[in-house]
Amino acid sequence: MKRIGLIGDMSWESTNAYYSLFNQLTAERYESWVQPPLLIDSVNFSEIVALQEVGDWSGTGRILADCARRLEAGGATVLGIGANTMHMNFQDVVDAVSIPVVDVRDAIVTGLKDLGATSLSLLGTRYVMENDFYSSHLEARGVTVVKPSANEIDELQAIIFDELTQGVVNEKSRQRLFAIAEGCRTRGGDIVGLCCTEFGMLVNGRNAPWPYIDSTVTHVRALLDY
């Protein structure tokens, strides 16, 4: 197996999900005790959040590029950025190393094709939904993207940063997420895109009332496939 490098702790809840999924999904493919070789370089998420809030994406890019270089130097042969929002700095990471970087956005496109769909309800952080680095990447590959309203974006941002990244799972927030997703679906976003790594804390195959793609799951699958 190749050694996977993950830029993590954005937040630690999402990195916990990545680590668990790497091992769970590997166990589905191989015999007992086969585990994927992993390297995780963890950032101080508070530094990332502070830079996000003032729009200093050059600053976040420098942090992630440093992580990528350390992972390559440590023996990683393929990289993943363990956060949808931080794909804002995807090119900074690509430029920092000589090894491949697997893009979560491409994994989402593959997941949609596997479902025979071409439209996505894009749910994530404010940065994912208000900027175009995510939606334009999908649209360039033939995906129709539907986003929540401005007020709904504010609600999702609060759920992510005030609750999920703090380890808080709130039933009221789960139901609000479901309602926002359903509203996007009525406007044409057939598949719900859980494009925040922490949304898996609220949505799973047992409670989801609509077809969805969990970005963390599909990203892990893409890294394992590589």
C-alpha positions as CSV (number, residue, x, y, z in Angstrom):
1,M,0.0,0.0,0.0
2,K,1.0,3.6,-0.6
3,R,1.4,5.8,2.5
4,I,-1.5,8.3,2.8
5,G,-0.7,11.7,4.2
6,L,-3.6,13.7,5.7
7,I,-3.6,17.4,6.7
8,G,-5.8,17.2,9.7
9,D,-7.4,18.8,12.8
10,M,-9.7,21.2,10.9
11,S,-11.5,20.2,13.2
12,W,-10.3,17.3,15.3
13,E,-13.8,15.9,15.0
14,S,-13.5,15.6,11.3
15,T,-10.0,14.1,11.5
16,N,-11.4,11.5,13.9
17,A,-14.0,10.6,11.2
18,Y,-11.2,10.4,8.5
19,Y,-9.1,8.1,10.7
20,S,-12.0,5.8,11.5
21,L,-13.2,5.7,7.9
22,F,-9.7,4.9,6.6
23,N,-9.7,1.8,8.8
24,Q,-13.3,0.8,8.4
25,L,-13.3,1.1,4.6
26,T,-10.0,-0.8,4.4
27,A,-11.5,-3.6,6.5
28,E,-14.3,-3.9,3.9
29,R,-11.7,-4.5,1.2
30,Y,-9.1,-6.7,2.7
31,E,-8.6,-9.6,5.2
32,S,-8.5,-9.0,9.0
33,W,-5.9,-6.6,10.4
34,V,-5.0,-5.0,7.2
35,Q,-4.8,-1.3,8.0
36,P,-3.7,1.6,5.7
37,P,-0.4,3.3,6.4
38,L,-1.2,6.8,7.5
39,L,0.6,10.0,8.4
40,I,-1.4,12.9,9.9
41,D,-0.1,16.4,10.3
42,S,-2.4,18.3,12.6
43,V,-2.7,22.1,12.5
44,N,-3.8,24.4,15.4
45,F,-7.4,24.9,14.2
46,S,-7.7,28.1,16.2
47,E,-5.1,29.7,13.9
48,I,-7.0,28.5,10.8
49,V,-10.3,29.9,12.1
50,A,-8.8,33.3,12.9
51,L,-7.4,33.6,9.4
52,Q,-10.6,32.4,7.8
53,E,-12.6,35.0,9.7
54,V,-10.5,37.9,8.2
55,G,-10.3,36.3,4.8
56,D,-6.5,35.7,5.0
57,W,-6.4,32.7,2.6
58,S,-2.8,33.3,1.8
59,G,-2.0,32.8,5.5
60,T,-4.0,29.5,5.6
61,G,-2.3,28.5,2.4
62,R,1.2,28.9,4.0
63,I,0.2,26.7,6.9
64,L,-1.2,23.9,4.7
65,A,1.8,24.1,2.4
66,D,4.1,23.6,5.4
67,C,2.0,20.6,6.5
68,A,2.2,19.1,3.0
69,R,6.0,19.4,2.9
70,R,6.3,17.7,6.3
71,L,4.1,14.9,5.2
72,E,6.1,14.3,2.0
73,A,9.3,14.4,3.9
74,G,7.9,11.9,6.3
75,G,7.2,9.4,3.5
76,A,3.7,10.1,2.4
77,T,3.1,9.2,-1.3
78,V,-0.3,10.7,-1.7
79,L,-2.0,13.6,0.2
80,G,-5.5,14.6,1.2
81,I,-6.7,17.9,2.8
82,G,-9.0,16.8,5.6
83,A,-11.5,19.7,5.2
84,N,-13.7,20.9,2.4
85,T,-13.2,24.6,3.2
86,M,-9.5,24.3,3.1
87,H,-9.6,23.2,-0.6
88,M,-9.6,26.9,-1.0
89,N,-5.9,26.3,-0.7
90,F,-5.7,23.2,-2.9
91,Q,-3.3,24.7,-5.4
92,D,-1.0,25.9,-2.6
93,V,-0.7,22.4,-1.4
94,V,-0.2,21.0,-4.9
95,D,2.5,23.5,-5.5
96,A,4.3,22.7,-2.3
97,V,4.9,19.0,-3.0
98,S,5.9,16.6,-5.8
99,I,3.4,13.9,-4.8
100,P,-0.3,13.7,-5.9
101,V,-3.0,15.5,-3.9
102,V,-6.5,13.9,-4.1
103,D,-9.2,16.6,-4.4
104,V,-12.4,16.1,-2.4
105,R,-14.3,18.0,-5.1
106,D,-13.4,15.5,-7.7
107,A,-14.5,12.7,-5.4
108,I,-17.9,14.4,-5.1
109,V,-18.2,14.5,-8.9
110,T,-17.3,10.8,-9.0
111,G,-19.9,10.1,-6.3
112,L,-22.6,11.9,-8.3
113,K,-21.8,10.0,-11.4
114,D,-22.0,6.7,-9.5
115,L,-25.5,7.7,-8.5
116,G,-26.4,8.6,-12.0
117,A,-27.1,12.3,-11.0
118,T,-25.9,15.7,-12.2
119,S,-27.2,18.1,-9.6
120,L,-26.1,18.7,-6.1
121,S,-27.5,20.6,-3.1
122,L,-24.3,22.1,-1.8
123,L,-24.2,22.3,2.0
124,G,-21.1,23.4,3.9
125,T,-19.4,26.3,5.7
126,R,-20.1,29.9,4.7
127,Y,-16.7,29.8,2.8
128,V,-17.7,26.8,0.7
129,M,-21.1,28.2,-0.2
130,E,-20.4,31.9,-0.7
131,N,-17.1,31.6,-2.6
132,D,-16.9,29.9,-6.0
133,F,-13.8,27.7,-5.5
134,Y,-16.0,24.7,-4.8
135,S,-19.1,25.3,-6.9
136,S,-17.2,26.4,-10.0
137,H,-15.0,23.3,-9.8
138,L,-18.2,21.1,-9.8
139,E,-19.9,23.2,-12.5
140,A,-16.9,22.9,-14.8
141,R,-17.4,19.1,-14.6
142,G,-21.1,19.2,-15.6
143,V,-22.7,19.5,-12.1
144,T,-25.6,21.8,-11.4
145,V,-25.1,23.3,-8.0
146,V,-28.0,24.6,-5.8
147,K,-27.1,26.6,-2.6
148,P,-29.1,27.6,0.4
149,S,-30.4,31.1,1.0
150,A,-28.2,33.7,2.8
151,N,-30.1,33.2,6.1
152,E,-29.7,29.4,5.8
153,I,-26.0,29.8,5.1
154,D,-25.8,31.7,8.4
155,E,-27.6,28.9,10.2
156,L,-25.3,26.2,8.8
157,Q,-22.2,28.2,9.7
158,A,-23.5,28.5,13.3
159,I,-24.3,24.8,13.5
160,I,-20.8,23.9,12.2
161,F,-18.7,26.3,14.3
162,D,-20.8,26.7,17.4
163,E,-21.7,23.1,17.8
164,L,-20.2,20.4,15.6
165,T,-16.5,21.5,15.7
166,Q,-17.0,21.7,19.5
167,G,-18.3,18.1,19.6
168,V,-21.9,19.1,20.2
169,V,-24.7,17.2,18.4
170,N,-28.1,18.9,18.7
171,E,-31.3,17.3,17.5
172,K,-32.8,20.7,16.7
173,S,-29.9,21.5,14.4
174,R,-30.2,18.1,12.8
175,Q,-33.8,18.8,11.9
176,R,-32.9,22.3,10.6
177,L,-30.2,20.8,8.4
178,F,-32.7,18.3,7.0
179,A,-35.1,21.2,6.3
180,I,-32.5,23.3,4.5
181,A,-31.4,20.3,2.4
182,E,-35.0,19.5,1.4
183,G,-35.5,23.2,0.4
184,C,-32.5,22.9,-1.9
185,R,-33.8,19.7,-3.4
186,T,-37.1,21.3,-4.3
187,R,-35.1,23.8,-6.3
188,G,-33.3,21.1,-8.3
189,G,-30.4,19.8,-6.2
190,D,-31.3,16.2,-6.4
191,I,-28.5,14.8,-4.3
192,V,-27.6,16.4,-1.0
193,G,-23.9,17.2,-0.7
194,L,-22.7,17.1,2.8
195,C,-19.6,19.2,2.0
196,C,-18.6,19.8,5.5
197,T,-16.6,17.0,7.1
198,E,-18.5,17.4,10.4
199,F,-22.0,16.9,8.9
200,G,-21.6,13.2,9.2
201,M,-22.2,13.7,12.9
202,L,-25.8,14.6,12.1
203,V,-26.6,12.6,9.0
204,N,-26.2,8.9,8.3
205,G,-27.7,6.2,6.2
206,R,-30.2,5.4,8.9
207,N,-31.7,8.8,9.4
208,A,-31.3,10.6,6.0
209,P,-34.6,11.2,4.3
210,W,-33.0,11.9,0.9
211,P,-30.1,10.6,-1.2
212,Y,-26.8,12.2,-0.2
213,I,-23.0,12.2,-0.6
214,D,-20.9,12.5,2.5
215,S,-17.8,14.2,1.4
216,T,-15.6,12.6,4.1
217,V,-16.6,9.1,3.0
218,T,-16.2,9.8,-0.7
219,H,-12.8,11.5,-0.1
220,V,-11.5,8.6,2.0
221,R,-12.7,6.1,-0.7
222,A,-10.8,8.2,-3.4
223,L,-7.6,8.2,-1.3
224,L,-7.9,4.5,-0.7
225,D,-8.6,3.9,-4.4
226,Y,-5.5,5.9,-5.3
